[in-house]
Amino acid sequence: MSVNFIQRLFRHLFILPAAVHKKLPAEAMRRIEAAIAKSESAHLGEICFVVEANLHVLDILGGKSAKTRAIEIFSNYKVWDTEHNNGVLIYLLLADHDFEILADRGVHQHVGAAGWDAICKEMEALFRQGQFEAGIVGGIQKISEQLQHHYPAQGKKRNELQNSPIVI
């Protein structure tokens, strides 16, 4: 076993679910929810934010990455199943200090990997400074700009995914 593997295993074993609330207290979660709701009023897209403190020990032993877990969540929460194929997931895995942005094929074909990478870099800069809420809200705003450009609001729309952050 490598040192990195052992360190990762211990990070996941010893981070408590309360770490989510320490990094993102209730007020921050309410502001993130409000940012998603405000964003979605301006376009036809759907944004879902999920945060997880750690992975199960079997997932770590199996080598599951944050990206693989994000894909599972993308599927489980049906972010891929929006009317216009324009759902976007922001997934934060605290134990790994990692996050992923996954977009459905409809919006991904417009934004592309370079567009998502640019948003990720801005979020990462804030995360490195310990500004998790600012990073997430800033990411929501940047994603919203893309969704407004490619899927502008057209009258009243149905909210297909919950706006409130999901804590696993």
Stockholm file with secondary structure:
# STOCKHOLM 1.0

chainA/1-168         MSVNFIQRLFRHLFILPAAVHKKLPAEAMRRIEAAIAKSESAHLGEICFVVEANLHVLDILGGKSAKTRAIEIFSNYKVWDTEHNNGVLIYLLLADHDFEILADRGVHQHVGAAGWDAICKEMEALFRQGQFEAGIVGGIQKISEQLQHHYPAQGKKRNELQNSPIVI
#=GR chainA/1-168 SS CCHHHHHHHHHHHHCCTHHHHHHSCHHHHHHHHHHHHHHHTTBSCEEEEEEESCCCHHHHHTTCCHHHHHHHHHHHTTTTCCTTSCEEEEEEETTTTEEEEEECHHHHHHHHHHHHHHHHHHHHHHHHTTCHHHHHHHHHHHHHHHHHHHSBCCSSCCCCSCCSCEEC
#=GC SS_cons         CCHHHHHHHHHHHHCCTHHHHHHSCHHHHHHHHHHHHHHHTTBSCEEEEEEESCCCHHHHHTTCCHHHHHHHHHHHTTTTCCTTSCEEEEEEETTTTEEEEEECHHHHHHHHHHHHHHHHHHHHHHHHTTCHHHHHHHHHHHHHHHHHHHSBCCSSCCCCSCCSCEEC
//
